[in-house]
């Protein structure tokens, strides 16, 4: 398991993977998450935490309750702020939430908190188990990216950024048991809060990925995700492929920036929109490589690509980069445009490991390993015998 700072020598790491079903009795009273207006990578991790803990109560600061009930049947679902009806509104509501959430009455009982944003601002009476996807990107490591331009979010962050960092820092409770997905996030935590996590536990990949057929690689490269500028850096990829017209990029996904980026994309970049999970899996499994040029707390889509036997080209600012074996399962590229362009140009599928070996490297992200590691945290908190 990759680690990068001192606590890795002071704290025991989670035990090896073990198989097993869900615990018969609930080991958490409440599972809390930030926002859930789509079922993305963070929400899939949250869903796994809910199922593992067998908690009957599920809360989000705001989200689509119908979506939550569909993915988490049989749970009591609530949203704490019904005035927030979209991802855009959630971003614009951060200053208001910074005043409201810390003032709410501390929640009693065993709280399992999944957070990349504001959920950590809710206080608890008892020690919390926090799966911290990352400190809030908008006010910490991504502050510069989010404060460019003259839109409402940029102006708000410029005005309130320092205060929001102080609120976020104050929300770090001393008795929290914090788990992070990667050594990169561990470093970000240490920088933001002056304290590291108790364990590094990468997100789980669904078992179906490991059972899928390993087809022969096709000719295309693939990118998967929400088309959101500038954080996903899809415009950078379009620029890269404009300079290598002999290669084809398939863009799978949609988002608010799609129209603007697609307008200036070269003809060898095809935008497919969202496809069914099965079709996405087929497109990734048959790709030369999955491309991930963005800053990622982890990068679950890259882990899924490895489980399908497909190499990845990621940057050093993606958490999953610690698990990429350079020259075997992919390339870890520099952050800048020229460095990533060179990585794409020098990529030769035949020089890397065969699909079966690439898939084997993804066993670090097995569901059983994730569950074993999180059970170890629950035992440390005496939530489990």
ABEGO torsion letter per residue (X at the ends): XBBABAAAAABBBBBBBBBEBBBABBABABBBBBBBABBBAAAAAAAAAAAAAGBABBBBABEBAAAAAAABBGBBBBBABAABABAAAAAAAAAAAAAAAAABBBBBEBBBBBBABAAAABBBABBBBBBBAEBBAAABAAAAAAABEABAAAAAAAAAAAAAAAAAAAABBAABBBBBABAAAAAAAAAAAGBBBABBBBBBBBAAAAABBBBBBBABBBBBEBBBOAAAGAAAAAAAAAABAABBBBBBEBEAAAAAAAAABBAABBBAEBBBAAAAAAAAAABABBBBABBBAAGAAAAAAAAAGBBBBBBAABAAAAABBBGAAEBBBBABAAAAAAAAAABBAAABBBAAAAAAAAAAABAAAAAAAAAAAAAAAGABX
